[in-house]
Amino acid sequence: MELTKSQTQHIAELARIKLTEKETGKTQSDLSTALKYIEVLDELDLEDIEPTAQITRLSNIYREDELKEPQTLSQSETLSNAPHQSNGYFSVPRVL
């Protein structure tokens, strides 16, 4: 499949990429080449092949959740490694 210049520009807009005229030509060529590789997959006979979700045959091993004693820090312990603090709170630079 050969992409047109307008299709390439549309893809670039969707990706929020600004392309020069030269870059558009190269990108058009590169994307067309990639699509040709993908078209090869259409030639495969996959009628009797089950869809594959994963290939490692590993499965998750779950454990029961266990309630442990609460592990909390006091305010002074929490602030002990804070680079900046003010009136018992973390002090951070303004965002705005």
PyMOL commands that set and color helices and strands:
alter all, ss='L'
color gray80, all
select helices_A, chain A and resi 5-14+21-41+75-79
alter helices_A, ss='H'
color red, helices_A
select strands_A, chain A and resi 85-86+89-90
alter strands_A, ss='S'
color yellow, strands_A
deselect
rebuild
show_as cartoon
